[in-house]
Amino acid sequence: MRLVVLNDNEPSPGLLNEWGWSLYVEGPSRLLFDADTDYHVIEHNAKTLGVDLASLDYAILSHWHRDHYGGFPAVAKAKPGLTVYSPPGPTFRLERLGLRVVTVRDPLRLDDGVIILPPLYAESVGLYELAASIPSAKGRILVVGCSHPGVDRLAMLHLEVVGEKPYMVIGGFHAPPRSVLDRLAGIVEGPVCAAHCSGDEAKEYIAREYTWKACSVRTGSIVEV
């Protein structure tokens, strides 16, 4: 399995960058998890990194904030009519691009083995958020967007729904307190890849206290699992 970070808050030479999150996953299927803020970034970085957006099988949107759905015009241009799984929210924002939006309200097990966890409501921002469990040779990978409901809660939800601990977690952790990171590290068996909105303090804490699990990613990172 190959994970390619199309955009993160941390830049890399030769790639466009801005505040946002987008992860391409090439495994049992080719899928896009979130689509950053600006379609120019997605188009440029996908081309530079050798990711063919026209080959996508489907996409998953974690939540309805622009830094996660704003780049979907590039996806719609490359793959008209692509299915996008999303939490409840303003689906017209993607439907008007010609994308097929499927609202997820319960656990959804796809034919390729990917499990989309049921949406959790985050009162702090007043919206629902999805996470996905993706099978790999080493175990299941928990992919998150901003983790507004709490990245530890999403990891626990993975355990409850899937019936096993995630091998790895990657995505935005939303500047969590150390207690959340401690709980997360106790659930996730392997790499903890803090990205996007996780914050420097969280990244430094993981690197210091959980050196054997710390995983650093940025725009352009490619992770083989």
MIPABA-214543 format. One record per residue: residue number from 0; chain; x, y, z of N, C-alpha, C, O, CB in turn. Coordinates in steps of 0.1 Angstrom, whole numbers, plus 2048, in hexadecimal, padded with zeros to 3 digits. Glycine has a CB too. Example, Ala and Ser with C-alpha at 12.3 -4.5 7.8 and 13.67 -1.06 7.14 Angstrom:
DOVO num chaine n.c1 n.c2 n.c3 ca.c1 ca.c2 ca.c3 c.c1 c.c2 c.c3 o.c1 o.c2 o.c3 cb.c1 cb.c2 cb.c3
DOVO   0      A  884  7C7  84E   87B   7D3   84E  884  7DF  84E  88E  7DF  855   871   7D3   85A
DOVO   1      A  880  7EA  847   889   7F5   847  881  800  84F  886  80B  850   88D   7FA   839
//
This chain:
DOVO num chaine n.c1 n.c2 n.c3 ca.c1 ca.c2 ca.c3 c.c1 c.c2 c.c3 o.c1 o.c2 o.c3 cb.c1 cb.c2 cb.c3
DOVO   0      A  808  7F4  800   800   800   800  809  80C  800  813  80D  806   7F7   800   80C
DOVO   1      A  804  817  7F9   80B   823   7F8  803  82F  7FC  7F7  830  7F7   811   825   7E9
DOVO   2      A  807  837  805   800   843   809  808  84F  804  814  850  807   7FF   843   819
DOVO   3      A  802  858  7FD   808   864   7F8  801  870  7FD  7F5  872  7FB   808   864   7E8
DOVO   4      A  809  879  805   803   885   80A  803  890  7FF  80D  895  7FC   80B   88A   817
DOVO   5      A  7F7  892  7FA   7F6   89C   7EF  7F7  8AB  7F5  7FB  8B4  7EE   7E9   89B   7E7
DOVO   6      A  7F2  8AC  801   7F4   8B9   807  7F3  8B8  816  7EA  8B1  81C   7EA   8C3   802
DOVO   7      A  7FC  8BF  81D   7FC   8C0   82C  800  8CE  82F  804  8D6  825   806   8B5   832
DOVO   8      A  800  8D2  83B   804   8E0   83E  813  8E2  83D  817  8ED  83A   800   8E3   84D
DOVO   9      A  81B  8D7  83D   829   8D8   83C  82D  8D7  82E  82A  8CC  828   830   8CE   845
DOVO  10      A  835  8E0  828   838   8E0   81A  844  8D7  817  84B  8D3  820   83B   8EE   815
DOVO  11      A  846  8D4  80A   851   8CE   805  855  8D4  7F8  84D  8DA  7F1   84F   8BE   802
DOVO  12      A  862  8D4  7F4   867   8DB   7E8  861  8D5  7DB  85F  8C9  7DA   876   8DA   7E7
DOVO  13      A  85D  8DF  7D2   857   8DB   7C6  848  8D8  7C6  843  8D5  7BB   85E   8CF   7C1
DOVO  14      A  842  8D9  7D1   834   8D6   7D3  82D  8E3  7D8  832  8EB  7DF   831   8CA   7DC
DOVO  15      A  820  8E4  7D4   818   8EF   7DA  813  8EB  7E7  812  8DF  7EA   80C   8F2   7D0
DOVO  16      A  810  8F5  7F0   80D   8F1   7FD  804  8FC  803  805  908  800   819   8F0   806
DOVO  17      A  7FB  8F8  80C   7F2   901   814  7EC  8FA  81F  7EE  8EE  821   7E7   908   80B
DOVO  18      A  7E5  901  827   7DE   8FB   833  7D3  8F1  82D  7CA  8F6  827   7D8   905   83C
DOVO  19      A  7D5  8E4  830   7CB   8DB   82B  7D0  8CD  82C  7DB  8CB  831   7C7   8DE   81D
DOVO  20      A  7C8  8C3  828   7CC   8B5   829  7C6  8AD  81D  7BA  8AE  81A   7C7   8AF   836
DOVO  21      A  7CE  8A5  817   7CA   89C   80C  7D3  891  80B  7DF  892  80A   7C9   8A4   7FF
DOVO  22      A  7CE  884  80C   7D6   878   80C  7D1  86F  801  7C5  86C  800   7D5   871   819
DOVO  23      A  7DA  86B  7F8   7D7   861   7EE  7DB  853  7F3  7E6  852  7F8   7DE   864   7E0
DOVO  24      A  7D3  849  7F1   7D5   83C   7F6  7D4  832  7EA  7CA  831  7E3   7CB   838   801
DOVO  25      A  7DF  82B  7E8   7E0   821   7DD  7E2  814  7E4  7ED  810  7E8   7EB   824   7D3
DOVO  26      A  7D7  80C  7E5   7D8   7FF   7EC  7CE  7F6  7E5  7CF  7F2  7DA   7D5   800   7FB
DOVO  27      A  7C3  7F2  7ED   7B9   7E9   7E7  7B1  7F1  7DC  7AC  7EA  7D3   7AF   7E4   7F2
DOVO  28      A  7B1  7FD  7DE   7AB   806   7D3  7B4  813  7D3  7BD  815  7DB   79C   80A   7D6
DOVO  29      A  7B0  81C  7C9   7B7   829   7C9  7AD  833  7CE  7A2  835  7C8   7BC   82D   7BB
DOVO  30      A  7AF  839  7DA   7A6   842   7E0  7AD  84F  7E4  7B9  84F  7E7   79F   83B   7EB
DOVO  31      A  7A5  859  7E5   7A9   866   7EA  7A2  869  7F7  795  869  7F8   7A7   872   7E0
DOVO  32      A  7A9  86C  802   7A3   870   80F  7A6  87F  810  7B1  883  813   7A9   867   81A
DOVO  33      A  79B  886  80F   79B   895   810  7A2  89B  804  7AA  894  7FD   7A2   899   81D
DOVO  34      A  79F  8A8  801   7A4   8AE   7F5  7A9  8BC  7F7  7A7  8C5  7EE   79A   8AE   7EA
DOVO  35      A  7AF  8BF  803   7B6   8CC   805  7AC  8D8  803  7A0  8D6  805   7C1   8CD   7FB
DOVO  36      A  7B2  8E3  800   7AA   8F0   7FF  7A9  8F5  7F1  79F  8FB  7EE   7B1   8FA   808
DOVO  37      A  7B3  8F3  7E9   7B4   8F9   7DC  7B7  8EF  7D1  7C1  8E7  7D3   7BF   904   7DC
DOVO  38      A  7AF  8EF  7C7   7B1   8E4   7BD  7BE  8E6  7B5  7C4  8DC  7B0   7A6   8E5   7B3
DOVO  39      A  7C4  8F2  7B5   7D1   8F4   7AE  7DC  8EC  7B6  7E5  8E6  7AF   7D5   903   7AE
DOVO  40      A  7DB  8EB  7C3   7E5   8E4   7CB  7E3  8D5  7C8  7ED  8CE  7C6   7E3   8E6   7DA
DOVO  41      A  7D7  8D0  7C8   7D5   8C1   7C5  7DA  8BE  7B7  7E1  8B4  7B5   7C6   8BE   7C7
DOVO  42      A  7D6  8C6  7AD   7DA   8C3   79F  7EA  8C2  79E  7EF  8B9  799   7D4   8CD   796
DOVO  43      A  7F0  8CD  7A3   7FF   8CE   7A2  806  8C3  7A9  80E  8BC  7A3   804   8DB   7A7
DOVO  44      A  802  8C0  7B6   809   8B6   7BE  806  8A8  7B9  810  8A0  7B9   805   8B8   7CC
DOVO  45      A  7FA  8A5  7B5   7F7   898   7AF  800  895  7A3  805  88A  7A2   7E8   897   7AC
DOVO  46      A  801  89F  79A   809   89D   78E  817  89B  791  81E  892  78C   807   8A9   785
DOVO  47      A  81C  8A4  79A   82B   8A3   79E  82E  896  7A5  839  890  7A3   82E   8AF   7A7
DOVO  48      A  825  891  7AD   827   885   7B5  823  878  7AE  824  86D  7B3   820   885   7C2
DOVO  49      A  81E  879  7A1   81B   86E   799  80E  867  79D  80C  85B  79B   825   864   79A
DOVO  50      A  804  86F  7A3   7F7   86A   7A6  7ED  86E  79B  7EC  879  798   7F3   86F   7B4
DOVO  51      A  7E7  864  796   7DD   866   78B  7CF  867  791  7C9  85D  795   7DE   85B   780
DOVO  52      A  7CA  873  792   7BD   875   798  7B2  86E  790  7A7  86B  795   7BA   884   79A
DOVO  53      A  7B4  86C  783   7AA   866   77B  7A9  857  77E  79F  851  77A   7AE   868   76C
DOVO  54      A  7B3  851  785   7B2   843   788  7AB  840  796  7AA  835  79A   7C0   83E   789
DOVO  55      A  7A6  84B  79D   7A0   849   7A9  794  840  7A8  78C  841  79F   79C   856   7B0
DOVO  56      A  792  837  7B2   786   82F   7B3  77B  836  7BB  76F  835  7B8   789   821   7BA
DOVO  57      A  77F  83E  7C5   775   846   7CD  77D  84F  7D6  789  84E  7D7   76C   83C   7D5
DOVO  58      A  776  858  7DD   77C   861   7E6  774  861  7F3  768  85D  7F4   77D   86F   7E1
DOVO  59      A  77B  865  7FE   774   866   80B  777  874  810  782  879  810   779   85C   815
DOVO  60      A  76C  87B  815   76D   888   81B  76B  887  82A  761  882  82E   763   892   815
DOVO  61      A  775  88B  832   774   889   840  769  893  846  762  88F  84F   781   88C   847
DOVO  62      A  769  89F  842   760   8A9   847  75F  8B5  83E  767  8B7  836   764   8AD   856
DOVO  63      A  754  8BD  841   751   8C8   838  758  8D5  83C  751  8DF  83F   742   8CA   838
DOVO  64      A  765  8D5  83C   76D   8E1   83D  774  8E3  830  779  8D9  82B   776   8E1   84A
DOVO  65      A  776  8EF  82C   77B   8F2   81F  78A  8ED  81D  78D  8E9  812   77B   900   81C
DOVO  66      A  791  8EC  828   79F   8E7   826  7A0  8D8  824  7AA  8D2  824   7A7   8EB   832
DOVO  67      A  794  8D2  823   793   8C4   820  78B  8C1  813  78C  8B6  80D   78D   8BC   82C
DOVO  68      A  782  8CA  80F   77A   8C7   803  77D  8D1  7F8  778  8CF  7ED   76B   8C8   807
DOVO  69      A  785  8DC  7FA   786   8E6   7F1  78D  8E2  7E4  78B  8E9  7D9   78E   8F1   7F7
DOVO  70      A  795  8D7  7E4   79C   8D3   7D8  795  8C9  7CF  79A  8C5  7C5   7A9   8CD   7DC
DOVO  71      A  788  8C6  7D3   781   8BC   7CB  77E  8C1  7BC  77C  8B8  7B4   774   8BA   7D2
DOVO  72      A  77E  8CE  7B9   77C   8D1   7AB  787  8CA  7A2  784  8C6  796   77D   8E0   7A9
DOVO  73      A  793  8C8  7A7   79E   8C1   7A0  79A  8B3  79E  79D  8AD  793   7AB   8C3   7A7
DOVO  74      A  794  8AD  7A8   790   89F   7A7  784  89D  79D  784  894  795   78C   89A   7B5
DOVO  75      A  77B  8A6  79E   76F   8A6   795  774  8A7  786  76E  8A1  77D   765   8B0   798
DOVO  76      A  77E  8AF  784   783   8B2   777  78A  8A5  771  788  8A1  766   78D   8BD   776
DOVO  77      A  791  89F  77A   799   893   776  790  886  775  792  87E  76C   7A4   890   780
DOVO  78      A  786  885  77E   77E   879   77F  76F  87D  781  76A  87C  78C   783   86F   78A
DOVO  79      A  768  882  776   75A   886   778  752  87A  77D  753  86F  779   755   88B   76A
DOVO  80      A  749  87E  786   73F   874   78B  745  86B  796  73F  862  79A   73A   86C   781
DOVO  81      A  751  86E  79B   757   866   7A5  74F  866  7B2  749  870  7B5   766   86B   7A8
DOVO  82      A  74E  85A  7B8   747   859   7C5  74F  85E  7D0  75B  85B  7D2   743   84A   7C7
DOVO  83      A  749  867  7D8   74F   86D   7E4  747  869  7F0  73B  86D  7F1   751   87C   7E3
DOVO  84      A  74C  862  7FA   746   85F   806  748  86A  810  753  86E  812   74A   851   80C
DOVO  85      A  73D  86F  816   73E   87B   81F  736  879  82B  72C  871  82B   73B   888   817
DOVO  86      A  738  881  835   72F   881   841  723  88A  83D  723  891  833   736   887   84D
DOVO  87      A  719  88A  845   70D   893   843  712  8A2  842  71B  8A6  84A   703   892   84E
DOVO  88      A  70D  8A9  838   711   8B7   837  70C  8BD  829  704  8B7  823   720   8B8   838
DOVO  89      A  712  8C8  825   70E   8CE   819  714  8C7  80C  71D  8CC  806   713   8DD   819
DOVO  90      A  70E  8BC  809   713   8B4   7FE  712  8BB  7F0  719  8B7  7E7   70B   8A7   7FD
DOVO  91      A  709  8C5  7EF   708   8CD   7E3  715  8D3  7DE  718  8D5  7D2   6FE   8D8   7E4
DOVO  92      A  71E  8D5  7E8   72B   8DB   7E4  734  8D2  7DB  73C  8D7  7D3   733   8DE   7F1
DOVO  93      A  731  8C5  7DC   738   8BC   7D3  72F  8B7  7C8  734  8B4  7BD   73D   8B0   7DB
DOVO  94      A  723  8B6  7CB   719   8B2   7C0  719  8BB  7B5  717  8B7  7A9   70B   8B0   7C6
DOVO  95      A  71A  8C8  7B7   71A   8D2   7AD  726  8D1  7A4  727  8D7  799   719   8E0   7B2
DOVO  96      A  731  8CA  7A9   73D   8C7   7A0  73B  8BB  797  743  8B8  78F   749   8C6   7A9
DOVO  97      A  730  8B4  799   72D   8A8   791  732  89B  799  732  891  792   734   8A9   784
DOVO  98      A  736  89C  7A5   73A   891   7AD  72E  88A  7B3  723  891  7B6   744   895   7B8
DOVO  99      A  72E  87D  7B5   724   875   7BB  727  874  7CA  730  86D  7CE   722   867   7B5
DOVO 100      A  71F  87A  7D3   721   87B   7E1  718  870  7E8  70C  870  7E6   71F   889   7E7
DOVO 101      A  71E  868  7F0   717   85E   7F8  719  862  807  724  862  80C   71D   84F   7F5
DOVO 102      A  70E  865  80D   70F   869   81B  710  85D  824  708  854  824   703   872   81F
DOVO 103      A  71A  85D  82D   71C   851   836  716  855  843  71A  85F  84A   72C   84E   837
DOVO 104      A  70E  84C  848   708   84D   855  70A  842  85F  709  843  86B   6F9   84F   854
DOVO 105      A  70E  837  859   711   82A   861  71F  825  85C  723  829  851   706   820   85F
DOVO 106      A  724  81B  863   731   815   85E  72E  810  84F  724  809  84D   735   80A   867
DOVO 107      A  738  812  847   736   80E   839  743  806  835  74E  80B  834   735   81A   82F
DOVO 108      A  740  7F9  831   74B   7F0   82D  74B  7EF  81E  741  7EA  818   749   7E2   834
DOVO 109      A  755  7F3  818   756   7F3   809  75C  7E6  804  762  7DE  80C   75F   7FF   805
DOVO 110      A  75A  7E3  7F8   75F   7D6   7F2  76E  7D4  7F3  772  7C9  7F3   75A   7D5   7E4
DOVO 111      A  775  7DF  7F3   784   7DE   7F3  78A  7DC  801  796  7DC  803   78A   7EA   7ED
DOVO 112      A  781  7DB  80B   785   7D9   819  786  7E5  821  788  7E5  82D   792   7D2   819
DOVO 113      A  785  7F1  81B   785   7FE   822  778  7FF  82A  76D  7FC  825   787   80A   818
DOVO 114      A  779  803  836   76E   806   83F  76D  814  842  777  81A  848   76E   7FD   84C
DOVO 115      A  762  81B  83F   760   829   843  759  829  850  74E  824  851   759   831   838
DOVO 116      A  75F  82E  85A   759   82F   867  74D  838  868  74D  842  860   763   833   872
DOVO 117      A  743  835  870   738   83E   871  73C  84C  875  745  84D  87D   72D   838   87A
DOVO 118      A  735  856  871   738   864   875  737  867  884  72D  863  88A   730   86E   86D
DOVO 119      A  741  86E  889   740   872   897  73D  881  896  742  889  88E   74D   86F   89F
DOVO 120      A  735  886  8A0   731   894   8A0  73B  89B  8A9  73D  897  8B4   723   896   8A5
DOVO 121      A  740  8A6  8A4   749   8AF   8AC  742  8BC  8B0  73F  8C4  8A8   756   8B2   8A5
DOVO 122      A  73E  8BD  8BD   736   8C8   8C1  73F  8D5  8C0  739  8E0  8BE   732   8C6   8D0
DOVO 123      A  74C  8D4  8C1   754   8E0   8C1  753  8E7  8B4  755  8F4  8B4   763   8DC   8C4
DOVO 124      A  751  8E0  8A9   750   8E7   89C  742  8E5  895  73F  8EA  88B   75B   8E1   893
DOVO 125      A  73A  8DD  89C   72C   8DB   897  72B  8D3  88A  723  8D7  881   725   8E8   895
DOVO 126      A  733  8C9  888   732   8C1   87C  736  8B2  87F  73C  8AF  889   73B   8C7   871
DOVO 127      A  733  8AA  875   736   89B   876  743  899  86F  747  8A0  866   72B   893   870
DOVO 128      A  74A  88F  873   757   88C   86D  759  87D  86B  755  875  874   763   891   876
DOVO 129      A  75E  879  85F   761   86B   85C  770  868  85D  778  871  85C   75C   868   84E
DOVO 130      A  773  85B  860   780   856   85F  77F  849  857  774  843  856   787   854   86D
DOVO 131      A  78A  844  852   78A   837   84A  794  82D  84F  79F  831  854   78C   83A   83B
DOVO 132      A  791  821  84E   79A   816   852  79D  80E  845  795  809  83E   793   80C   85C
DOVO 133      A  7AA  80E  842   7AF   809   835  7B8  7FD  838  7C2  7FE  83F   7B6   814   82D
DOVO 134      A  7B5  7F2  832   7BE   7E6   834  7CB  7E7  82D  7CC  7EC  822   7B7   7D9   82F
DOVO 135      A  7D6  7E2  834   7E3   7E1   82E  7E9  7D4  833  7E3  7CD  83B   7EC   7ED   833
DOVO 136      A  7F5  7D1  82D   7FC   7C5   831  800  7C4  83F  801  7B9  845   808   7C3   828
DOVO 137      A  802  7CF  846   806   7D0   854  7FA  7D2  85E  7FC  7D0  86A   810   7DB   856
DOVO 138      A  7EF  7D5  859   7E3   7D7   861  7DB  7E3  85C  7DE  7E8  851   7E8   7DA   870
DOVO 139      A  7D1  7E7  863   7C8   7F1   85E  7CD  7FF  861  7D3  801  86C   7BA   7EF   864
DOVO 140      A  7CC  808  857   7D0   816   859  7C4  81F  85B  7BB  81F  853   7D8   81A   84C
DOVO 141      A  7C4  826  866   7BA   830   869  7BE  83D  863  7C8  843  867   7B7   831   878
DOVO 142      A  7B6  842  859   7B8   84F   853  7AE  859  858  7A2  856  858   7B7   84D   843
DOVO 143      A  7B3  864  85D   7AA   86E   863  7AC  87C  85B  7B6  87E  855   7AC   870   872
DOVO 144      A  7A2  885  85D   7A3   892   857  7A9  89C  861  7B4  8A0  860   796   896   852
DOVO 145      A  7A0  8A1  86A   7A4   8AB   874  7A1  8A5  882  7A6  8AB  88C   79C   8B8   872
DOVO 146      A  79A  89A  883   798   894   890  791  89E  89A  794  89E  8A6   7A5   88F   896
DOVO 147      A  788  8A6  895   781   8AF   89E  77A  8A8  8AA  779  8AD  8B5   776   8B7   896
DOVO 148      A  774  89B  8A8   76E   894   8B3  778  88F  8BD  774  88A  8C8   765   889   8AE
DOVO 149      A  785  88F  8BA   790   889   8C2  796  87E  8BB  78F  874  8B7   78A   885   8CF
DOVO 150      A  7A3  87E  8B8   7A9   873   8B1  7A9  867  8B9  7A9  85C  8B3   7B8   877   8AD
DOVO 151      A  7A9  868  8C6   7A8   85C   8CF  79A  855  8CE  799  849  8CE   7AB   85F   8DE
DOVO 152      A  790  85E  8CC   782   858   8CA  781  851  8BD  77A  847  8BC   778   864   8CB
DOVO 153      A  788  857  8B3   787   850   8A6  78F  843  8A6  78A  839  8A0   78D   859   89B
DOVO 154      A  79A  842  8AD   7A1   836   8AF  799  82B  8B6  799  820  8B3   7AE   838   8B6
DOVO 155      A  792  830  8C1   789   827   8C8  77D  822  8C0  779  816  8C0   784   82D   8D5
DOVO 156      A  778  82B  8B7   76D   827   8AE  772  81D  8A4  76B  813  8A1   768   834   8A7
DOVO 157      A  77E  81E  8A0   784   814   897  784  807  89E  781  7FD  898   793   818   893
DOVO 158      A  789  806  8AA   789   7FA   8B2  77C  7F4  8B3  77A  7E7  8B2   78F   7FC   8BF
DOVO 159      A  772  7FC  8B6   764   7F7   8B8  75E  7F2  8AB  757  7E7  8AB   75B   802   8BE
DOVO 160      A  75F  7FA  8A0   759   7F6   894  760  7EB  88C  75A  7E2  887   758   803   88B
DOVO 161      A  76D  7EC  88B   775   7E3   883  778  7D6  88B  77A  7CC  886   782   7E9   87F
DOVO 162      A  779  7D8  899   77C   7CC   8A1  78B  7CA  8A3  78F  7BF  8A8   776   7C0   89B
DOVO 163      A  793  7D4  89F   7A2   7D3   8A1  7A8  7E1  8A2  7A2  7EA  89E   7A8   7CB   896
DOVO 164      A  7B3  7E1  8A9   7BA   7EE   8AA  7C0  7F2  89D  7C4  7E9  895   7C5   7ED   8B5
DOVO 165      A  7C1  7FF  89A   7C8   803   88E  7D6  800  88F  7DC  803  89A   7C5   812   88A
DOVO 166      A  7DD  7FC  884   7EB   7FB   884  7F2  808  884  7FC  80B  88A   7F0   7F2   878
DOVO 167      A  7EC  812  87C   7F2   81F   87A  7E6  829  879  7DB  826  876   7FA   81F   86D
DOVO 168      A  7EA  836  87D   7E0   841   87B  7E8  84C  874  7F3  84F  877   7DB   845   889
DOVO 169      A  7E1  853  86B   7E7   85E   864  7DC  869  861  7D1  865  85D   7ED   859   856
DOVO 170      A  7E0  875  863   7D7   880   860  7D8  88B  86A  7E2  88C  872   7C8   87B   860
DOVO 171      A  7CE  894  86A   7CE   89F   874  7C8  89C  881  7BE  895  882   7C7   8AB   86E
DOVO 172      A  7CF  8A0  88C   7CA   89C   89A  7C4  8A8  8A1  7BF  8A7  8AC   7D6   897   8A2
DOVO 173      A  7C4  8B4  89B   7BE   8C0   8A0  7C4  8C4  8AE  7BC  8C6  8B7   7AF   8BE   8A1
DOVO 174      A  7D1  8C6  8AE   7D8   8CB   8BA  7D2  8C5  8C7  7CD  8CD  8D0   7D6   8DA   8BB
DOVO 175      A  7D3  8B8  8C9   7CD   8B2   8D4  7D5  8B3  8E1  7E1  8B6  8E0   7CB   8A3   8D2
DOVO 176      A  7CF  8B2  8ED   7D7   8B2   8F9  7DF  8A5  8FA  7DC  89B  8F3   7CE   8B3   905
DOVO 177      A  7E9  8A5  903   7F1   899   904  7EA  88D  908  7ED  881  904   7FC   89C   90E
DOVO 178      A  7DF  88E  910   7D7   883   915  7D1  87C  909  7D0  86F  909   7CC   887   91F
DOVO 179      A  7CD  883  8FF   7C7   87D   8F3  7D2  875  8EB  7CF  86A  8E6   7C1   888   8EA
DOVO 180      A  7DE  87B  8EA   7E8   874   8E3  7ED  868  8EA  7F0  85E  8E4   7F4   87E   8E2
DOVO 181      A  7EC  868  8F8   7F0   85C   900  7E6  851  8FD  7E9  845  8FB   7F0   860   90F
DOVO 182      A  7D9  855  8FD   7CF   84A   8FA  7D0  845  8EC  7CF  839  8E9   7C0   850   8FC
DOVO 183      A  7D3  84E  8E2   7D5   84A   8D4  7E0  840  8D3  7DF  836  8CD   7D7   856   8CB
DOVO 184      A  7EC  843  8D9   7F7   83B   8D9  7F5  82D  8DF  7FB  823  8DB   803   842   8DF
DOVO 185      A  7EC  82D  8E8   7E8   820   8EF  7DF  817  8E6  7DE  80B  8E9   7E2   823   8FC
DOVO 186      A  7D9  81D  8DD   7D0   816   8D4  7D6  812  8C7  7D5  806  8C2   7C3   81E   8D1
DOVO 187      A  7DE  81B  8C1   7E4   819   8B4  7F1  810  8B6  7F9  814  8BF   7E8   826   8AD
DOVO 188      A  7F2  806  8AF   7FD   7FC   8B1  80A  801  8AB  815  7FE  8B0   7FA   7EF   8AB
DOVO 189      A  80A  808  8A0   816   80C   899  817  81B  897  815  823  8A1   816   806   88B
DOVO 190      A  81B  820  88B   81E   82E   889  812  837  88C  807  834  888   822   830   87A
DOVO 191      A  816  843  892   80C   84D   894  811  859  88C  81B  860  890   80B   851   8A4
DOVO 192      A  80A  85C  881   80F   867   878  806  873  879  7FB  874  873   80E   861   869
DOVO 193      A  80B  87C  881   803   889   884  806  893  878  811  896  875   807   88F   891
DOVO 194      A  7FB  898  872   7FC   8A1   867  7F3  8AC  868  7EC  8AE  872   7FA   899   859
DOVO 195      A  7F2  8B5  85E   7E9   8BF   85C  7E7  8C8  869  7F0  8CF  86D   7DB   8BA   858
DOVO 196      A  7DC  8C7  870   7D9   8D0   87B  7DD  8CA  888  7D9  8CF  893   7CA   8D2   87B
DOVO 197      A  7E6  8C0  888   7EA   8BA   895  7F2  8C4  89E  7F1  8C4  8AA   7F3   8AE   892
DOVO 198      A  7FA  8CC  898   802   8D6   89F  810  8D1  8A3  812  8C5  8A5   7FA   8DA   8AB
DOVO 199      A  819  8DA  8A4   827   8D7   8A7  828  8D1  8B5  830  8C8  8B7   830   8E3   8A6
DOVO 200      A  820  8D6  8BF   821   8D0   8CC  81E  8C1  8CD  824  8BA  8D3   818   8D8   8D6
DOVO 201      A  813  8BE  8C5   80F   8B0   8C5  81A  8A7  8BE  81D  89C  8C3   801   8AE   8BE
DOVO 202      A  81F  8AC  8B3   829   8A5   8AC  836  8A3  8B4  83B  898  8B4   82D   8AC   89F
DOVO 203      A  83A  8AD  8BB   845   8AC   8C4  843  8A3  8CF  84C  89B  8D3   849   8BA   8C9
DOVO 204      A  837  8A3  8D5   834   89A   8E0  835  88B  8DC  83A  883  8E3   826   89D   8E6
DOVO 205      A  82F  888  8D0   82F   87B   8CB  83D  876  8C8  841  86B  8CC   827   87A   8BE
DOVO 206      A  845  87F  8C2   853   87C   8BF  85B  87A  8CC  865  871  8CC   859   887   8B7
DOVO 207      A  858  881  8D6   860   87F   8E3  85B  874  8EB  863  86C  8F0   85E   88C   8EB
DOVO 208      A  84E  872  8ED   849   868   8F6  846  85A  8EF  846  850  8F6   83C   86D   8FC
DOVO 209      A  844  85A  8E2   841   84E   8DB  84A  84D  8CF  845  84C  8C3   832   84D   8D7
DOVO 210      A  857  84E  8D1   861   84E   8C6  85F  843  8BC  860  844  8B0   86F   84E   8CC
DOVO 211      A  85C  837  8C2   85B   82B   8B9  84E  82B  8B1  84D  822  8A8   85B   81E   8C2
DOVO 212      A  845  834  8B4   839   835   8AC  838  842  8A3  830  843  89A   82D   835   8B5
DOVO 213      A  841  84B  8A6   840   858   89F  842  857  890  84B  850  88C   84A   862   8A6
DOVO 214      A  83A  85E  889   83B   85E   87A  839  86C  875  82F  872  878   830   854   874
DOVO 215      A  842  871  86D   842   87E   868  83E  87E  859  844  878  851   84F   885   86A
DOVO 216      A  833  886  856   82F   887   848  82D  896  845  82B  89E  84E   822   87F   845
DOVO 217      A  82E  899  838   82C   8A7   833  827  8A6  825  826  89B  81F   839   8B0   834
DOVO 218      A  824  8B1  81E   820   8B1   810  82B  8AA  808  837  8AD  809   81F   8C0   80B
DOVO 219      A  826  8A0  801   830   898   7F8  835  88C  7FF  83B  884  7F8   83B   8A1   7F5
DOVO 220      A  832  889  80B   837   87D   812  830  871  80B  824  871  808   834   87D   821
DOVO 221      A  838  866  80A   833   859   805  836  84F  80F  842  84D  813   839   856   7F7
DOVO 222      A  82C  848  814   82D   83E   81E  829  830  819  81E  82F  814   825   842   82B
DOVO 223      A  832  827  819   82F   819   815  82C  811  821  833  811  82B   83C   813   80D
DOVO 224      A  821  80A  820   81C   802   82B  81A  7F3  827  817  7EB  82E   80F   807   832
//
